[in-house]
Amino acid sequence: MGLPNKTMLKRLFATALCVVALNLYVAFAPAPVRGQGECTCSTCNRCENGQRCVCLKQGTACIGAEWTDDPNGCKCKTLC
């Protein structure tokens, strides 16, 4: 078995560089910012951090609520 050729060394170096870059990305990737306040059926349409508290309904009854990204940017401070 001989020494690896230049092409194989370049591929090995590129692979190692990609693995390092992936680890750095995973370690320092920004986490999504969620609304800090309570998101319940009684606080639907509240805006915080560019997100809106949206009611989850079954028929006409509210069965829960969750923070979702607002397509309009939810620029208001409390209620839209």
C-alpha positions in Angstrom: 0.0 0.0 0.0 1.5 3.3 -1.1 1.1 6.9 0.1 -2.2 8.6 -0.5 -2.2 10.8 -3.6 -2.9 14.5 -3.6 -6.5 14.2 -4.6 -7.3 11.9 -1.7 -5.6 14.2 0.7 -7.6 17.2 -0.6 -10.8 15.2 -0.2 -9.9 14.1 3.3 -9.0 17.7 4.3 -12.3 19.0 2.8 -14.3 16.4 4.7 -12.6 17.3 7.9 -13.2 21.0 7.3 -16.9 20.3 6.7 -17.2 18.3 9.9 -15.6 21.2 11.9 -17.9 23.8 10.2 -21.0 21.7 11.0 -20.0 21.3 14.6 -19.4 25.1 14.9 -22.8 25.8 13.3 -24.6 23.4 15.6 -22.8 24.9 18.7 -23.5 28.5 17.9 -26.7 28.6 15.7 -29.2 31.1 17.0 -32.2 29.6 18.7 -35.6 30.9 17.7 -37.0 33.5 20.0 -40.4 32.7 21.4 -42.9 35.1 23.0 -42.0 35.3 26.7 -45.5 35.8 28.1 -48.3 33.3 28.7 -50.0 32.0 25.6 -53.5 30.7 26.5 -57.0 31.0 25.2 -57.5 34.1 27.2 -54.4 35.8 25.7 -55.0 35.1 22.0 -53.7 37.7 19.5 -51.1 38.9 22.0 -47.8 39.9 20.3 -44.3 39.5 21.7 -40.9 39.3 19.9 -42.5 39.2 16.5 -44.8 36.3 17.3 -48.5 36.1 17.8 -50.4 34.0 20.3 -52.8 32.0 18.2 -55.9 30.1 19.5 -56.2 26.5 18.5 -59.9 25.8 18.0 -62.1 22.8 17.7 -65.3 24.0 16.2 -65.9 27.3 18.0 -64.3 26.2 21.3 -60.7 27.2 22.1 -58.7 24.1 23.1 -55.3 25.7 23.5 -53.0 28.4 22.2 -49.4 28.6 20.9 -46.8 31.1 19.7 -46.5 31.3 15.9 -44.5 33.5 13.6 -46.6 36.4 12.4 -46.5 36.9 8.6 -47.0 40.7 9.1 -44.2 40.9 11.6 -46.5 41.5 14.6 -45.1 45.0 15.1 -47.5 45.9 17.8 -46.4 45.7 21.4 -49.2 43.9 23.1 -52.4 43.2 21.1 -52.9 43.5 17.4 
